[in-house]
Amino acid sequence: MSPTAVRTTDFLNRLAADLQTLRAITAQEFRPLTDEQLNRRPSPGKWSVGQCLEHLNIVGGHYLPSIALRVRRAKDRGTHPAEVIKFGPIGRKLVESMRADSTTKPQKAPQKFAPSGSRLPRTVVEVFSRQLDELLSLIEQTREVNANNVRIPNVIIPLVALRLPDQLELLVVHIQRHVAQAERVLASTVRPASARGE
């Protein structure tokens, strides 16, 4: 095994742990929000917490069914887990780009993934929470197949298909990026106690 090889179990454990952290943040910080807090924007043109989550829900709605279908097909073929993860060059570039500091290197969401400009209901948090659970379940199912041989079509660039490990990590890092954005929005829009007359 090369020094840079990543064991499949370790890789999936890390993604699962990251998702558990995101679940905790969602329960503690987003679920208690009022409609007003969920929809408050830090400034015109900036996303609210609700819009950050809706964007993630839209992306998840495109990718999670596709991943579920291809993992199920891999199970049906009777594939067995590989000892180490194999990453693809395009997948690595996308993941590293997504890891870049969003405060200094913002990325514009494709129009099909953009959140609506309308006032969002609190159910956006529940949908997001369910998608976290679904992604966690897919990571657990990935333990049973050879993830290196599963390809996930890219919604934006149809000719590109990422390896399943790259796509799973890209989704988790993308969620982390926008949850951090939502936390910054929350911090910037919460008025200090003195301003509320407390």
C-alpha positions in Angstrom: 0.0 0.0 0.0 1.4 3.4 -1.0 2.0 6.0 1.7 -0.8 8.2 0.3 -3.3 5.4 0.0 -6.5 5.9 2.0 -8.2 2.8 3.4 -11.8 2.6 2.4 -13.0 2.1 6.0 -11.1 5.1 7.2 -12.4 7.3 4.4 -16.0 6.4 4.9 -15.6 6.7 8.7 -14.4 10.3 8.2 -17.3 11.2 6.0 -19.7 9.7 8.4 -18.2 11.6 11.3 -18.4 14.8 9.3 -22.1 14.2 8.7 -22.8 13.5 12.3 -21.2 16.9 13.1 -23.5 18.5 10.5 -26.5 16.8 12.0 -25.7 18.2 15.4 -25.2 21.7 14.0 -28.6 21.4 12.2 -30.4 20.3 15.4 -28.8 22.9 17.7 -28.6 25.9 15.4 -31.0 25.7 12.6 -34.0 23.7 13.9 -34.8 26.2 16.7 -34.9 29.2 14.2 -38.1 31.2 13.7 -39.4 31.9 10.2 -38.0 35.5 10.5 -34.5 34.3 11.6 -34.5 31.6 8.8 -35.3 34.2 6.1 -33.2 37.2 7.4 -30.5 38.2 4.9 -27.3 39.8 6.1 -27.5 42.2 3.2 -29.3 42.5 -0.2 -28.0 39.9 -2.6 -26.7 37.6 0.1 -28.4 34.4 1.0 -30.4 33.8 4.2 -29.9 30.7 6.3 -33.0 29.2 4.6 -31.6 29.9 1.2 -28.3 28.2 2.1 -30.2 25.1 3.1 -32.6 25.2 0.2 -29.6 25.3 -2.2 -28.2 22.2 -0.5 -31.6 20.5 -0.7 -31.8 21.2 -4.4 -28.3 19.7 -5.0 -29.1 16.7 -2.8 -32.4 16.2 -4.7 -30.3 15.8 -7.9 -27.5 13.6 -6.6 -28.9 11.4 -3.8 -31.3 9.4 -6.0 -28.5 8.9 -8.6 -26.1 7.7 -6.0 -28.7 5.4 -4.4 -29.5 3.8 -7.8 -25.9 3.1 -8.6 -25.0 1.8 -5.2 -28.0 -0.6 -5.4 -26.8 -1.8 -8.9 -23.3 -2.4 -7.5 -24.9 -4.5 -4.7 -27.0 -6.4 -7.2 -23.8 -7.2 -9.1 -22.3 -8.6 -6.0 -19.2 -6.4 -5.9 -17.0 -6.4 -2.8 -15.3 -3.4 -1.1 -11.8 -2.5 -2.2 -9.2 -2.1 0.6 -8.2 1.4 -0.5 -10.0 4.3 -2.2 -9.0 5.4 -5.7 -9.7 9.0 -6.4 -10.0 10.5 -9.9 -8.1 13.7 -11.0 -11.2 15.6 -11.9 -12.8 14.7 -8.6 -9.8 15.8 -6.6 -9.8 19.2 -8.3 -13.4 19.7 -7.6 -13.1 18.7 -3.9 -10.1 21.0 -3.4 -11.9 23.8 -5.2 -14.8 23.3 -2.8 -12.5 23.3 0.2 -11.2 26.7 -0.7 -12.1 29.5 1.8 -15.5 30.7 0.7 -15.0 34.1 2.3 -12.0 34.8 0.0 -13.0 32.6 -3.0 -16.7 32.7 -3.4 -18.3 30.5 -6.1 -21.5 31.3 -7.9 -24.1 28.5 -7.8 -25.4 27.3 -11.2 -28.9 28.7 -11.9 -30.5 25.3 -11.6 -29.2 25.0 -8.1 -30.0 28.5 -7.0 -32.4 29.0 -4.1 -35.7 30.8 -4.6 -35.9 34.4 -3.7 -39.3 33.8 -1.9 -39.8 33.5 1.8 -39.0 29.9 2.8 -41.0 27.8 5.3 -39.3 26.1 8.2 -39.7 22.7 6.5 -36.5 23.6 4.5 -34.6 22.6 7.7 -36.5 19.3 8.0 -35.8 18.4 4.4 -32.1 19.2 4.9 -32.0 17.1 8.0 -33.6 14.1 6.1 -31.1 14.5 3.3 -28.2 14.4 5.8 -29.7 11.1 7.1 -30.1 9.8 3.6 -26.5 10.6 2.7 -25.3 9.0 5.9 -27.2 5.8 4.9 -25.7 5.9 1.5 -22.2 6.1 3.0 -23.0 3.0 5.1 -24.3 1.2 2.0 -21.1 2.1 0.2 -19.2 0.0 2.7 -20.7 -3.1 1.0 -19.6 -2.4 -2.6 -16.5 -1.6 -4.6 -16.9 2.2 -4.6 -14.0 2.7 -6.9 -16.0 1.1 -9.8 -19.1 3.1 -9.3 -19.5 6.3 -11.4 -21.9 9.1 -10.7 -22.9 11.3 -13.7 -22.4 15.0 -13.2 -25.6 17.1 -13.3 -23.8 20.2 -14.7 -21.5 18.4 -17.2 -23.2 15.3 -18.4 -20.0 13.9 -20.1 -18.3 13.8 -16.7 -18.9 11.0 -14.3 -17.0 11.0 -10.9 -16.0 8.0 -9.0 -18.3 7.4 -6.0 -15.7 8.3 -3.4 -15.0 11.6 -5.1 -18.8 12.4 -5.4 -19.5 11.5 -1.8 -16.6 13.7 -0.5 -17.6 16.5 -2.8 -21.2 16.4 -1.4 -20.0 16.4 2.2 -17.5 19.3 1.6 -20.1 21.2 -0.3 -22.5 20.8 2.7 -19.8 21.9 5.1 -19.1 25.0 3.0 -22.7 26.2 3.0 -23.5 25.2 6.6 -20.5 27.4 7.6 -22.0 30.1 5.4 -25.3 29.8 7.1 -23.6 30.0 10.5 -21.9 33.2 9.5 -25.3 34.6 8.4 -26.8 33.6 11.7 -23.9 35.3 13.6 -24.2 38.5 11.6 -27.9 38.8 11.8 -28.4 38.1 15.5 -28.8 41.4 17.4 -26.9 41.8 20.7 -29.0 41.7 23.8 -28.5 45.4 24.4 -30.0 46.2 20.9 -33.1 44.1 21.9 -33.6 46.1 25.1 -32.6 43.1 27.3 
